[in-house]
Every structure is written in structure tokens, then in C-alpha cells.
């Protein structure tokens, strides 16, 4: 199980996922791709919460509860973002970041 995997391996995977998400957010122009990148960052945080909780305090569940809280926040964030994307697409027929100037002011 998870006890057989060293904590450093889990943190390396989580760090890779985090930086892939940051890279995707900073380099992409499509808002949906940017949203997926933010979700990758949040999933990396969840992996850290669960792994560190499992190794430091295996009898307690605080890390799992924090991860569930982050999942709930991510779901709400995704719902609001998708609603904004749909509204932008209906108005200007594009969801590229460079073409969206309507919401700046």
C-alpha cells in the first residue's frame, strides 16, 4: 500500500504535476486549457495533503478533509469558469485570452 512508497517519490510526482499545471497556465491562450491547468495544480496540492497526513499522522484524517475541501472549491471554481466561458463564447465567439477584452473594464 502507500506505506511501501517513500514519501519522497510521492512528493516528486506531486511536484511534477504542480509544475506541469503552472506551465500550462502560463503558456496557453485557451481558457479551457488554463482551467485544466489550474485543476492540475489543485490535484497536486491534494496529493500533498493526503501523503503528508498519511506519513505524519496516520491515525488522523485532517489531510483527507482538507483535500475534500479543496475538491469542493475546485468544483465550484470549475462551474463558475465554465459559465463564464459559455457566456464569452456566446458574445464574442472565442475563448482565447488575447481576444477577450470585454471583461477588462
C-alpha angles and dihedrals in degrees: 000000000000092000089069093057115079116239091236091062092053092047091050091053090046092049091050091050090047095052093043087056093048091047091049092049094049099043105039126087098195114092094215091055089049090052091051089050091053089051089053090054091050092048090052089054090050091052089053093049094051097040097048091044090050093051100040103034110014093168094055130069105207093116091052092051091049089050091052089049091052090048090054092049090047091052092051091046091050092049093051092044093050090049089053091048092052091049092048092048092050092051105039104012093234140082098193113127094228093055097049109092098139097089098045096091 
